[in-house]
Amino acid sequence: MNVRIEEIDGNMVAFLEGNLDTAAAPETEKAMNPLNDVEGKDIIIDCTALDYISSAGLRIFLGILQDAEEKEGHVYIRGINDKVRAIFAITGFSNIFEFI
Amino acid sequence: MGNQIKLDSHGEMLLGQYRKLQPTLEDLAKESYDILRHALREQGIYVTAMEYRVKTEKSLIGKLELKGAKYKSVDDITDLVGIRVITFYNDEVDKVAAIAKRVFDIDWKESVDKRKLHQLDSFGYNSLHYICRLKTGGPRFELQMRTALQHVWSTIEHDTGYKGDVKIPREYKRQFSRLAGMMELIDDEFSRLRILLTDYRRQTLALVKSGKLDDVPLSAETFRSYLELQPFDRLNRRIAAVNQAEIFAVSMMSYLPVLESLGMETLGDVQRFIDENSDDAYQLAISQLAITDLDILSSNSALQYLCLVYVLKHNGGREGLKSLFDIINGESDANEMLADLMMEQAKTQSFMQYVIQQK
């Protein structure tokens, strides 16, 4: 699982690549930690190269969303594949995030 | 411009006293404002605006020029510090006043309820003015309390120069009075409407609690009250138990337009929708979740599966599911994929056999 965070056009963009399964979650959470401190910028989680997300992965996304909402920020999820989208839907989280 | 005014020796003496007192007045303004703001918050009173000011030297000079002889010392000028509280409603002015009486000492000889000063045939500036002193002593200050509409009236009246030095013709005065009367009436009507709405909310909540849900129309207000009864908790817990999942609390209000789109008009309709579809919603949910190790669910899950089942049972088919996801998630082509996914799982469900037979 690879995570790369860049500031692009005033947004913080996290590029995720691989399987965000339970085993990969602790490292991924650590790598995405800087997003929890973002203020005054929107966050985009680019999932174009993300193959799978587990519950642990959903928890990381939800943590980032909660922190951003406290600071009146937005979290957008970009480029998710059908498999990942289905996981958001069957767990009831598809209307919690903003997908672009 | 204020400096061009030449005060007499008495006025100069008062001005000198004011200059010496100014740091004390600044502290007094801040302290009295903080005391009142804190007390209002403690009582859960939210006001439109609250502000304080210390009279500027320029403004004081203007006052002293006009009526300086009236004051023996600067202590006799009661509006050197002013606090203004602007409330939403009429009755809140009285609430603020009651709290002010508790936290400050009121100089009743100087305080004026301008709301009671009008002649029967006149209207106009309505405001409650108290001259106060901190319980710990110190100079007096003025507290003005008025509604937002009274404030609008007073600001416009000031802007038009109604009380200026030019004599206003009778016909314009009459126009002012008519408008003031209208403002007073609107203020009263807003207060009355608020009382009616509060009563309605209370009655609705009582109906929800007593279970007379068919008498309660579905609206944002009533749905919020209904959610306090946690009507989806049982189904959520049932679904979550399949994977020993954690239920992540999110707002369910976003589902109100979904329920409305499904034709529900009362909370009774919503309750029946839950009662009649919970078992099928549970079966559909576990057909999706049991084959995964997903152990976190949104608290919207029960509601989402109930809606899916309802649409399918009412012959909505794939298009109905797509429309449903469009309302839940916002319109997107991706909702077609979700509709296909749910349709595929639903085909194996017993309630769908009944739907197919009906067709």
Interface residues (C-beta under 8 A of the other chain):
Chain A: T22 S54 S55 L58 R59 L62 D82 R85 A86 I87 A89 I90 T91 G92 F93 S94 N95 I96 F99
Chain B: A245 F248 V250 S254 A285 Q288 L289 T292 D293 L294 D295 I296 L297 S298 S299 N300 S301 L303 Q304 F325 I328 N329 G330 S332 A334 M337 L338 L341 M342
